[in-house]
Amino acid sequence: MDIKSTSQSTLARPEDENLGLVANIAYGFQHVLTMYGGIIAVPLIVGQAAGLGPSEIGLLIAASLFIGGLATLLQTMGVPFFGCQLPLVQGVSFASVATIVAIVTSGGGLPAVFGAVIAAAALGFLITPIFSQIIRFFPPLVTGTVITTIGLTLMPVAARWAMGGNSNLPSFGSMTNIGLAAFTLAVVLLLSKLGNAAISRLSILLAMVIGTFAAWAFGLVDFSGILTGDIFAFPSPFHFGAPKFELAAIISMFIVVLVILVETSADILAVGDIIDTEVDSKRLGDGLRADMAASIVAPIFGSFTQSAFAQNVGLVAVTGVKSRFVVAFAGIILVVLGLMPIMGRVIATVPTAVLGGAGIVLFGTVAASGIRTLAQVSYENNMNLIIVATSIGFGMLPIAAPAFYDQFPDWFATIFHSGISSAAIMAIALNLLFNHLKVGNSENQSVFVAGTQDRSVRPAVIIDLTEGDYFSEGKLFDIDHNEVPVVAVETVDAEQPPPH
């Protein structure tokens, strides 16, 4: 797969469309709302594990927003060798949470975490050329499987959001929360049905705003805390101390980085497929380098490993807005939020249940996009069906049973606890086994192949046809293009020859 030559003008790429200032801000804000809950979750969890107070946890959150915005700008706009120039929102990777908490609680503290992230991301940066070459092992069979799995693995997130987000609260799973999520979902569908294209494209953002005000009307939202705290604040370098480089922590974090490289590769290829643009190994490598460079810089300001956000891939699929400039504006908004905590507090008022209602559409659309890609795959006389079935099933194991890998070695559990990584690794491996290493393959290896054979027609069906007969739009015509009536068997006179 090669990017169109520059002689064809880079503006021919769908991601290069610029919708104008107002549209860029509106759609960019929609992206921020979609991923805001995810980007603040990691610093919240880590800060609590480290025993930090509210003000210092706030600094972690501000740093994550600030770095996420800069990383998004680098990824979308790009500079030589960095950034895939695709509509991908960057932020703190949730894949690193378990490892970070383990380092913090084992006595290393945040300095050991920051040192591990810097060193592991530097190693990840060095091996990006290897990862960028795996694109040839990502045919539609693999990308469709991974995209479908991304959507399916995100659905539990939407469900938890719809239930309230925090399972420790008494209101978790209440009809109030689920009802609010259902209301938001209904608003999304209603706005999407309207004939106005702009409203339809902004349906997620508008539904979140409407859902938030509906919650406020019922006393479920409190805006009083918006003015509490600093209005402006710049992330302070090494506020939590200079990084410490501990070998065990670095090794653990490097495994996480490998997972992030796989997931980001999948996201880059997924969004490229969704917006129908071409991605080659150079573009993939540029995207991965941007990911790792942002991860190296992040700990300086108090943030962690960076990766592409899969839920925003879903938003691109839902809205059809393919412009990378829209996502670049989302990056600008994130930077502003990182510098203006008051704006973060405004967005934080959006109830988690509202995010859940929107998430059902967003994440479901990702899965549907993967299914659309899989529909382009040939399943005749090959093992592609079993590759898809096994890979998706393998990817869903840690989602259906989160404790499935608890008894496995830590390094193995870290890699395969991610459903996206599990599906990607299995799909690549099985595609290599069955479609590249064909030694030992037979014509009919299993019932899966038998079930995908070319269709056959019984002789009785064609006995009444003559040379040149053909079907068109459900009707039978002869060689002279005259329609031939199709008569039920029981109505045909046995003594008369069938009509021609």
GUKOL-407879 format. One record per residue (C-alpha): y, x, z; residue in three letters. Coordinates in steps of 0.02 Angstrom, whole numbers, padded with zeros to 5 digits, always signed. Last residue first. Example, Ala and Ser with C-alpha at 12.3 -4.5 7.8 and 13.67 -1.06 7.14 Angstrom:
<pts>
-00053+00684+00357SER;-00225+00615+00390ALA;
</pts>
This chain:
<pts>
-01045-01968-01153HIS;-01117-02124-01078PRO;-01295-02118-01011PRO;-01427-02175-01133PRO;-01469-02358-01116GLN;-01638-02423-01058GLU;-01607-02380-00875ALA;-01443-02475-00875ASP;-01323-02375-00766VAL;-01253-02467-00616THR;-01370-02386-00489GLU;-01321-02212-00544VAL;-01134-02237-00515ALA;-01033-02214-00674VAL;-00914-02072-00715VAL;-00809-02116-00867PRO;-00781-01973-00991VAL;-00599-01937-01025GLU;-00564-01875-01200ASN;-00507-01693-01210HIS;-00598-01660-01374ASP;-00727-01551-01285ILE;-00764-01692-01164ASP;-00668-01735-01005PHE;-00723-01770-00826LEU;-00592-01815-00694LYS;-00558-01741-00520GLY;-00398-01654-00571GLU;-00484-01572-00720SER;-00671-01561-00751PHE;-00747-01494-00913TYR;-00866-01542-01051ASP;-00872-01413-01192GLY;-01059-01420-01225GLU;-01134-01580-01158THR;-01161-01643-00981LEU;-01296-01771-00937ASP;-01420-01643-00870ILE;-01285-01557-00765ILE;-01311-01643-00596VAL;-01498-01661-00615ALA;-01513-01472-00638PRO;-01451-01447-00458ARG;-01291-01346-00436VAL;-01272-01186-00333SER;-01131-01119-00226ARG;-01114-00930-00212ASP;-01191-00864-00052GLN;-01094-00869+00110THR;-01224-00945+00225GLY;-01356-00823+00168ALA;-01240-00681+00216VAL;-01218-00750+00391PHE;-01406-00786+00401VAL;-01432-00600+00396SER;-01443-00444+00288GLN;-01460-00527+00119ASN;-01430-00402-00020GLU;-01473-00254+00090SER;-01361-00124+00173ASN;-01453+00033+00229GLY;-01319+00153+00170VAL;-01162+00050+00143LYS;-01050+00154+00255LEU;-00885+00082+00193HIS;-00907-00107+00200ASN;-01036-00133+00338PHE;-01007+00008+00461LEU;-00824+00044+00419LEU;-00779-00140+00431ASN;-00879-00150+00591LEU;-00782-00006+00670ALA;-00611-00068+00613ILE;-00645-00246+00673ALA;-00715-00184+00840MET;-00566-00070+00875ILE;-00440-00204+00826ALA;-00527-00341+00925ALA;-00536-00236+01084SER;-00357-00172+01064SER;-00291-00350+01048ILE;-00398-00414+01191GLY;-00326-00280+01305SER;-00451-00246+01444HIS;-00539-00138+01316PHE;-00432+00018+01333ILE;-00398+00015+01520THR;-00577-00038+01557ALA;-00646+00113+01464PHE;-00532+00236+01555TRP;-00570+00154+01723ASP;-00759+00165+01703PRO;-00839-00009+01690PHE;-00871-00123+01839GLN;-00710-00222+01817ASP;-00736-00243+01631TYR;-00772-00432+01630PHE;-00648-00470+01770ALA;-00525-00554+01651PRO;-00662-00672+01586ALA;-00598-00780+01442ALA;-00459-00658+01400ILE;-00563-00502+01428PRO;-00698-00573+01313LEU;-00579-00642+01179MET;-00567-00480+01083GLY;-00756-00466+01070PHE;-00767-00643+01002GLY;-00630-00607+00876ILE;-00719-00448+00821SER;-00892-00526+00815THR;-00841-00677+00711ALA;-00731-00578+00591VAL;-00865-00445+00559ILE;-00999-00581+00548ILE;-00901-00669+00412LEU;-00867-00507+00319ASN;-01051-00465+00300MET;-01061-00480+00112ASN;-01131-00590-00026ASN;-00979-00705-00030GLU;-00855-00698+00114TYR;-00702-00647+00013SER;-00544-00629+00116VAL;-00386-00727+00072GLN;-00425-00859+00205ALA;-00421-00720+00334LEU;-00234-00700+00303THR;-00205-00885+00334ARG;-00310-00874+00492ILE;-00199-00732+00551GLY;-00043-00836+00520SER;-00122-00978+00618ALA;-00151-00862+00766ALA;+00031-00807+00762VAL;+00086-00988+00747THR;-00012-01034+00903GLY;+00084-00900+00997PHE;+00254-00969+00952LEU;+00211-01154+00963VAL;+00130-01142+01134ILE;+00264-01018+01187GLY;+00402-01148+01167ALA;+00326-01259+01299GLY;+00288-01109+01409GLY;+00466-01043+01399LEU;+00525-01210+01467VAL;+00397-01195+01607ALA;+00472-01026+01653THR;+00638-01109+01687PRO;+00788-01032+01597VAL;+00901-00971+01739THR;+00854-00791+01700ALA;+00961-00802+01544ILE;+01118-00820+01650VAL;+01060-00685+01771ARG;+01039-00565+01627GLY;+01216-00602+01573MET;+01277-00559+01749ILE;+01181-00394+01742PRO;+01302-00331+01610MET;+01251-00157+01549LEU;+01067-00201+01526GLY;+01117-00372+01459LEU;+01232-00286+01334VAL;+01089-00174+01278VAL;+00976-00327+01261LEU;+01109-00416+01157ILE;+01122-00264+01042ILE;+00933-00264+01021GLY;+00935-00449+00978ALA;+01068-00403+00850PHE;+00942-00281+00776ALA;+00817-00425+00774VAL;+00932-00526+00661VAL;+00965-00370+00557PHE;+00778-00354+00526ARG;+00788-00514+00425SER;+00626-00613+00406LYS;+00683-00781+00472VAL;+00532-00892+00434GLY;+00562-00982+00598THR;+00383-00995+00659VAL;+00316-00832+00587ALA;+00464-00730+00650VAL;+00444-00813+00820LEU;+00260-00764+00823GLY;+00304-00581+00792VAL;+00422-00607+00939ASN;+00272-00650+01048GLN;+00188-00486+00997ALA;+00323-00378+01077PHE;+00326-00202+01005ALA;+00299-00061+01128SER;+00390+00042+01259GLN;+00320+00139+01406THR;+00428+00135+01564PHE;+00606+00117+01627SER;+00714+00207+01754GLY;+00850+00287+01648PHE;+00762+00452+01618ILE;+00597+00357+01616PRO;+00644+00273+01449ALA;+00677+00432+01347VAL;+00494+00476+01316ILE;+00446+00293+01287SER;+00586+00273+01160ALA;+00521+00426+01066ALA;+00344+00354+01073MET;+00390+00187+00995ASP;+00506+00267+00867ALA;+00365+00384+00818ARG;+00248+00235+00798LEU;+00369+00148+00681GLY;+00397+00303+00575ASP;+00209+00327+00563GLY;+00185+00148+00502LEU;+00319+00173+00371ARG;+00239+00335+00313LYS;+00064+00256+00311SER;+00120+00114+00198ASP;+00189-00058+00237VAL;+00230-00185+00103GLU;+00326-00343+00136THR;+00261-00521+00146ASP;+00355-00578+00302ILE;+00192-00618+00392ILE;+00096-00469+00322ASP;+00228-00343+00375GLY;+00238-00430+00543VAL;+00052-00405+00566ALA;+00049-00225+00505LEU;+00184-00177+00628ILE;+00102-00277+00767ASP;-00069-00199+00737ALA;+00004-00024+00737SER;+00098-00069+00897THR;-00065-00126+00978GLU;-00161+00031+00928VAL;-00020+00147+00983LEU;-00003+00050+01146ILE;-00189+00071+01182VAL;-00176+00258+01151LEU;-00024+00262+01266VAL;-00125+00177+01403VAL;-00257+00315+01389ILE;-00115+00440+01402PHE;-00058+00356+01563MET;-00223+00394+01650SER;-00220+00574+01590ILE;-00039+00596+01646ILE;-00075+00523+01819ALA;-00222+00641+01843ALA;-00118+00791+01787LEU;+00034+00759+01897GLU;+00206+00788+01821PHE;+00344+00734+01939LYS;+00500+00653+01868PRO;+00668+00683+01955ALA;+00719+00548+02078GLY;+00740+00360+02079PHE;+00915+00363+02003HIS;+00855+00489+01873PHE;+00991+00436+01751PRO;+01099+00290+01814SER;+01090+00130+01713PRO;+01269+00071+01685PHE;+01327-00081+01784ALA;+01448-00222+01742PHE;+01458-00395+01821ILE;+01386-00341+01987ASP;+01304-00467+02103GLY;+01311-00654+02134THR;+01403-00748+01997LEU;+01244-00816+01917ILE;+01166-00863+02083GLY;+01242-01037+02086SER;+01159-01092+01923PHE;+01011-01176+02010ASP;+00884-01260+01899VAL;+00756-01393+01948LEU;+00881-01523+02007GLY;+00827-01656+01885PHE;+00981-01634+01776ALA;+00955-01445+01786TRP;+00780-01464+01711ALA;+00854-01564+01567ALA;+00986-01429+01548PHE;+00851-01296+01534THR;+00748-01398+01412GLY;+00898-01426+01299ILE;+00937-01239+01298VAL;+00755-01193+01270MET;+00738-01324+01133ALA;+00894-01256+01048LEU;+00824-01079+01048LEU;+00653-01131+00981ILE;+00725-01252+00851SER;+00845-01123+00780LEU;+00755-01117+00613ARG;+00744-01307+00608SER;+00926-01325+00653ILE;+00977-01207+00512ALA;+00862-01293+00387ALA;+00932-01468+00420ASN;+00796-01592+00369GLY;+00739-01624+00547LEU;+00553-01598+00578LYS;+00578-01431+00666SER;+00701-01514+00785LEU;+00569-01643+00834LEU;+00431-01513+00853LEU;+00537-01400+00962VAL;+00597-01550+01065VAL;+00417-01605+01093ALA;+00370-01430+01152LEU;+00517-01431+01273THR;+00463-01600+01342PHE;+00284-01538+01361ALA;+00344-01385+01456ALA;+00449-01496+01570LEU;+00299-01609+01598GLY;+00191-01459+01639ILE;+00316-01401+01768ASN;+00340-01572+01845THR;+00155-01612+01833MET;+00125-01466+01949SER;+00026-01314+01891GLY;+00119-01196+02007PHE;+00232-01299+02119SER;+00156-01228+02278PRO;+00211-01053+02224LEU;+00088-00909+02224ASN;+00032-00943+02046SER;+00204-00892+01981ASN;+00231-00937+01798GLY;+00270-01122+01816GLY;+00120-01209+01740MET;+00195-01198+01565ALA;+00219-01010+01590TRP;+00038-00991+01641ARG;-00018-01087+01486ALA;+00095-00986+01371ALA;+00024-00825+01442VAL;-00153-00894+01421PRO;-00108-00923+01236MET;-00059-00741+01207LEU;-00238-00683+01178THR;-00261-00815+01043LEU;-00106-00764+00946GLY;-00146-00579+00951ILE;-00327-00619+00906THR;-00276-00707+00746THR;-00165-00559+00699ILE;-00307-00437+00734VAL;-00434-00533+00629THR;-00311-00555+00486GLY;-00268-00370+00493THR;-00452-00320+00487VAL;-00511-00428+00341LEU;-00340-00410+00259PRO;-00377-00222+00243PRO;-00334-00110+00392PHE;-00442+00046+00372PHE;-00322+00117+00244ARG;-00187+00102+00377ILE;-00278+00226+00487ILE;-00169+00368+00422GLN;-00021+00324+00535SER;-00133+00349+00687PHE;-00166+00530+00644ILE;+00018+00567+00608PRO;+00060+00484+00775THR;-00038+00617+00870ILE;+00111+00721+00927LEU;+00211+00569+00983PHE;+00066+00510+01089GLY;+00064+00679+01177LEU;+00251+00659+01211ALA;+00218+00480+01269ALA;+00089+00545+01393ALA;+00209+00678+01461ALA;+00359+00562+01481ILE;+00255+00417+01551VAL;+00165+00529+01676ALA;+00328+00604+01738GLY;+00404+00431+01760PHE;+00253+00370+01856VAL;+00250+00525+01967ALA;+00435+00498+02007PRO;+00398+00312+02044LEU;+00279+00349+02187GLY;+00134+00470+02183GLY;+00053+00402+02339GLY;-00093+00306+02268SER;+00011+00146+02267THR;+00131+00208+02133VAL;-00003+00283+02021ILE;-00110+00125+02031ALA;+00042+00015+01999VAL;+00083+00116+01843ILE;-00097+00106+01781THR;-00107-00083+01804ALA;+00064-00112+01723VAL;+00041-00002+01568SER;-00024-00136+01451ALA;+00130-00242+01491PHE;+00231-00132+01375SER;+00417-00124+01413VAL;+00517-00183+01264GLY;+00537-00175+01076GLN;+00578-00321+00960VAL;+00507-00302+00784LEU;+00596-00364+00628PRO;+00546-00215+00518LEU;+00640-00053+00482GLN;+00488+00056+00528CYS;+00590+00165+00645GLY;+00599+00355+00660PHE;+00567+00489+00527PHE;+00745+00478+00457PRO;+00841+00345+00554VAL;+00788+00165+00578GLY;+00880+00000+00585MET;+00741-00106+00656THR;+00645+00019+00763GLN;+00797+00116+00825LEU;+00891-00044+00866LEU;+00739-00112+00958THR;+00721+00050+01057ALA;+00904+00040+01108LEU;+00882-00140+01164GLY;+00722-00105+01259GLY;+00808+00044+01343ILE;+00948-00068+01409PHE;+00836-00214+01457LEU;+00714-00100+01548SER;+00856-00009+01636ALA;+00932-00174+01694ALA;+00762-00230+01762ILE;+00735-00066+01855LEU;+00912-00079+01927LEU;+00878-00256+01984GLY;+00723-00193+02073ILE;+00843-00076+02163GLU;+00954-00221+02218SER;+00807-00330+02270PRO;+00728-00196+02382GLY;+00593-00078+02325LEU;+00418-00075+02400GLY;+00340+00020+02254ALA;+00224-00126+02217ALA;+00374-00245+02217GLN;+00468-00133+02096GLY;+00316-00117+01983VAL;+00290-00305+01972ILE;+00474-00344+01941LEU;+00494-00196+01822PRO;+00346-00263+01721VAL;+00396-00447+01719ALA;+00573-00415+01656ILE;+00520-00383+01476ILE;+00398-00528+01471GLY;+00516-00661+01534GLY;+00651-00604+01414TYR;+00538-00607+01261MET;+00577-00777+01188THR;+00753-00785+01256LEU;+00794-00621+01172VAL;+00724-00678+01005HIS;+00829-00837+01011GLN;+00982-00731+01050PHE;+00948-00635+00889GLY;+00936-00798+00792TYR;+01107-00851+00855ALA;+01187-00679+00841ILE;+01121-00647+00666ASN;+01170-00821+00609ALA;+01350-00798+00669VAL;+01368-00622+00597LEU;+01293-00648+00425GLY;+01118-00682+00359LEU;+01081-00504+00304ASN;+00921-00493+00199GLU;+00839-00322+00215ASP;+00677-00390+00288GLU;+00637-00478+00124PRO;+00632-00312+00030ARG;+00722-00321-00136ALA;+00874-00251-00047LEU;+00785-00083-00050THR;+00833-00071-00232SER;+00700-00066-00371GLN;+00749+00115-00400SER;+00711+00144-00216THR;+00527+00118-00253SER;+00439-00028-00175LYS;+00343+00023-00019ILE;+00167+00075-00052ASP;+00000+00000+00000MET;
</pts>
